[in-house]
Amino acid sequence: MSSGVPRTIKAVDTSELIRLDTEAIHYGLNRNHGAGWLAEFADPTAVHYLWPVLVHRLGHRPESSPHWRCLLLLTVRDGQQIFSLLDVLPASFEDLPETLDAATKTKIAHRLEHEGLLTQAQWADLNH
């Protein structure tokens, strides 16, 4: 396995996103949404996007090190797209199908980097 993150963005449906989040919780990874949060607030019909941007290493947890910190473009129940983070094990990310063309990936990356999306925490504060 390469020591760097893959240079791609992958689309995931809500059930797959919840599975990845549950895996992050199980392995004690730092960036997850907490048990049940995605099931309650993510749009169940939406497609979400994961973009690995950082290799994260945990010396005290070799079973989950390294893993990738991903930017997440998440669609919530009110239809808004918000910014979040999710730590994903490399094998789990690699198992996701590659379904997006280059133009779509560029558009998603631009949205995540430059459009000033609400963060998950900001959205949660506004919606409780």
N, C-alpha and C positions, 0 to 999 in steps of 0.2 A: 504494500500500500504506500502511496505517495505521502510525504510528510506535509504536503500542502492541501488546501481545500480544493475541491473540484470547481472549475470555472463554469458553473452552470446554475440555472434556476429550474426547480421542478415544481410541477403542479400536484396538489394533493386534495382529495375530497375531505370532508369533515370527519368521516369515520377513520380514515387513515391518519389524519392530524391528531385525533384523540388517541389513537394507538401510539403514535410517536411521543405524545405528551406523557402518556402513562408509562412508557418505557423510560423517559427522562426522569420521572418521579421514582420509578423502581430502582434505577441506578444512582440516584442521589445527585443528578446533574443540577447545576445551579439555576439554569434558565428553563423553567416550566411554568405552567399556568395554575398549578394546584388542582387537586382532585376535583373533578366535576365542573370546573370553570368553563372549559370549552364546550362541554355537553350542554351547559345552560345558556351560553351566550353566543357561540359561533353559529352562523347561519348554516343550518343542516343541509341546504341545497347548494351551497357555494363551493367554488374552487378557490383554494388558498395557495400561496406561493412561498417556497423555501429557497433561500439563497445563502449557502455557506460562505462566511466571510472571515472566520478565525479558527485556527487550530487551538483547542483548549486542552491542556494537560493537567492531570491530577496525579501527582506522585504517590499520594496515599490511597489512591483507588485505581490500581492498574487494570482492573476489569472494565473500566469505562474511560480509559485514557489511551490515546487521545480521543477526543470527540470534537465535533464541529459546532461552533456557535453560528446559528443561522438567523438572518433577518427574515421576518415572517410578515407577509402582506396578508392580513386576516380580514375576512368579511364577517361582520357580526350581524346579529339578528335584525337590526334596523336597516341593514343594507349598506352601512358605511364600511369603508375599508380603513383599517387602522394598522399601526406599526406595532410589532411585538418581536420578541426573541424566543428562540427555542434551541436547546442543545440536543443534537442528534448524533447517535453513534454512526460511524462511517458506513458500516455494513448495511444499516437500515436505510441510509440515504441512497447508497448505491443500488439497493433493491428497488427503489422507486423508478417507474418507467420515465424515459426521456420523451416528453410529448410536445414540448414547446419549440416553435421556430425561433430563429435568432432575433427577428424583429419584436416578437412578443417578449422575449427575455430582456431586450434593451428597454422596452417600454416599462416593464415591471421594475427593473433596476432604477430607472429614472424616477419613477413614482416613489420608491423607497428612499432614494437619496435626496431628492430635491423638492418634494411636494408638501413638506411640513405636515405629514399625517399626524393625527392624534395617536398617542401611545396607548397601549392597553390600559395602563393605570389612569391616564387622563379620561379615556372613554368610560371606564368603570366609575370614576368619581362623578362624572356627569350623568350617569344612568342609574344611580342608586338613591 
